[in-house]
Amino acid sequence: MKRYIPSAITSLNLIAGFTAIMIGDFFWSPILLLMSFVFDSLDGFVARLFNAQSEFGKQLDSIADVISFGVAPAYLYSLYSPDQENLWFTISAISCIVVCGAIRLAKFNITPSLPYFMGLPIPANAMFFIGVILAIQNESQTFINFFDSKINYFLTPVFMGLMMVSFNIHMFSTKGMTSSFKDNIFQYLMVILAILFVIIFKYESVSYIVLAYIGLSIISTISKRKTKQN
């Protein structure tokens, strides 16, 4: 029975994401998506603990992630559309989140394990949009004004989608950490920035942290390539 436990936890991830879509609530839906993050981390841990990793589990995990971290945040973001009467405008904007997220997961499934991520992981993309929801619901005038603009509303998911499929950008992770401080400088910078953002920006910090992660990863990628060339 142990081999079925990781897939059962993955199914909870899927159920939480689907429920977040069904209720479409700006308070409970983000909470459900945060629960999806927990289940998404837990299923891999349990699979390794019970030595129950499988190709089936890997594929099921990606399907659940498409729903919880692709479709769910895209749907919630659609509810903030500044042009609710023009359905095609909203669909064309949020489609980038779903399509690029699915491509990102497909690429992940066929790529050997690496000490970094190729492109922005889809959970990080979901966290960005959860941050947008939290900021707007807590009356952040900065976010409200920004997403009232049709151009900003449209270009934001396009940008985030492109980051997910920018496979030449190596997004650093804890998997790539070594005993050398120099090798981990970007991870430490990320922690420091995250703490500062939480203190300064509060609810707005969630989205800013993801953007900082993207920015530092781009700098890290360029820096390492220049080092190799030299």
N, C-alpha and C positions, 0 to 999 in steps of 0.2 A: 504493500500500500504506500510505502514511502515515496515511490517514484511518481505518484499522482499528486502529492502534496504541493510541489512547486507550481504545477499547472492549475491547481485549485486556487492558489494565491494569485496567479496571473489572471484567472477568471474574475477575482474580486476587483482587480485593477480595471478590467473591462466593464464590469457592472457599475463601478463608481463613476467611470467616465461617461457611460451611457446614461446613467441617472442624472448626472450633471447637465446633460443635454436636455433630457426630458423635462426637468423642472425649470430650467432656464432662469434660475434665481441668482441674483448678484451677491447674495450672502452665502447660501448653502452650496451653490455650484463650485465656487472656488475652494471651499472646504473639502468637497468630494474629490476635486482634482488633486488637492494636497494629499488626500488619502490614497489616490492612485500612485502618487510618488512613493509613498511608503510601501505599498504592495509591489511596486515595480522594483524597488531595492530588495525587498524581502524575498521575492521569489528566487532571485539569483543566489542570494545567501543560503537559502534553504536547499536549493538544488546542489550547491557545492557541499553543504554540510552532510547531506544524505547521499552524495555522489550520484545524483539523479539527473545530471545534465543530459539533454537529448536534443536532436534536431527538431523534433516536434515542439518541444518546449520553447526553443529559440524562435520558431515561426509564430507560435501562439503569442509569445511576448510582443513581437513586432505588430501583430494585428491589434492587440490590446492597446499598444502605444499609439497607433494611428488614430484610434478612437479617442483615447483619454488625452493625448497630448497634441493631436492634430485637429480632429473634427470638433471636439468639445470646446477648446479655446477659440477656434474659428467661429463657431456658432455664437458663443457669448460675445465675441467681438462684433459680430454682425448686428447685434441688438443695439450697438452704439452708433450705427451708421448715420451720418449726417444727411443722408438722402434715402430715407425709408421708402419713399414712393417709387424710387427707381431700383427695382429688385436686381436688375442686371449689373448695376454699378456695385452693389454690395457683394453679389456673387463673384464678380470678376476680381474684387479686392481680396476676399477671404479665400478664394480658391488657391492662391499661392501658398497659403499656410498648409492646406491639406495635401496638395500635389507634391510640393517640395518636401514635406515631412515624410510622405510615403516613399519618395525617391531616396531620401536620406536613410531611411530604415532598410530599404532594399540594398543600398550600397553597404551598409553596416553588416548585413547578413552574409555578404559574399567576400568580406574583407577579413583577413587574418587579424588576430588580436594585436593591437599596437599600443605603445605607451602614451598615445595621444588620440584625440578624436579628429577625424577627417570631416571638417565642416561642423557647424553648430549642432549639438545633439538636440533631438526633438523635445526632450523634457525641459531643456534650457529655454527653448522657444516658447513652450507652454508657460513656463514660469514668468517670462516677459509679459505675456498677455494677462496672466493672473495679476501681475503687478499693475498693469493698466487698469484693470477692473477695481482693484483695491484702492488705487489712487483716486479714480473718478468717484467711487462710492463714498470715499471719505472727503469729497469736495475739494480735491486738489485743483485749484484754478488753472495751474500750469497745464495739467493734463486735459482738463475740460476744454480750454481754449485751443490746445494743440489739435485735439481730435475732432473739434467742430469744423475744422478746415477739411474740405473734401480731398484736397491734394495730400495733406498729411495722413488722412485716414487711409487713402488708397496706397500711398508709397510705403507706409510702415510695414504691412504684411509682405509687400514685394521685397523690401530690404531684408526682412527676417527670413523669408523664403530663400533668397539668394545666399544668405549666410549658411543655411542648412545644406545647400548643394555646392558650396564653394569648397570642394574637396582638397584643393591645394593649400587651404588654410589649416594649419595644425593647431587645433584647440587643445591647450595643455590640460592635463588632468592629474589627479593624485596618483594614478597608475604609473606616471612617468617620473615620480619623485625619487631622488637618490639621497645618499648621505651627504652630498656636497651642497652647501648653501647656495653657491653660485648657480648650480643646475636647477635649483628650486626657486629662484628669485621671483619669477612671475607668479608662482603659487602663493608665496608670502605676500607679495604686493596685492594680490587679489583679496586675501584675508583682511589686510589692513584697510583697503578701500571699502570692502563690504561693511566693516565695523563703522567706519566713518560715515558711510552713506546712511546706515540705519540710524545713527545718532542725529545726523543733520536733516535727512529728508523723510524719515519715518516710513509711511506707507508708500511713498514714491520710490523709496530705495530699492524695492524689488526689481523694477524694470531697469533702474540705473545700474544695478549690480550686473545684470545680464549684458547690458551694453558695454560696461567696463571689461567684462570677461571677453567679449568679442574684440574690443580695442587692444587689450593686452595680448591676446592670442595672435592678432595680426602683427603686432610689433615683435612678438616672440618668433613668429615664423620668418619674418624678414631678417631679424637679427641672426638666427641660426643659419639661414641660407648665405648671408654675407660671411659668416665665420667659416663655413665650408669652402666658399670660394677663395678665401684668403689662405 
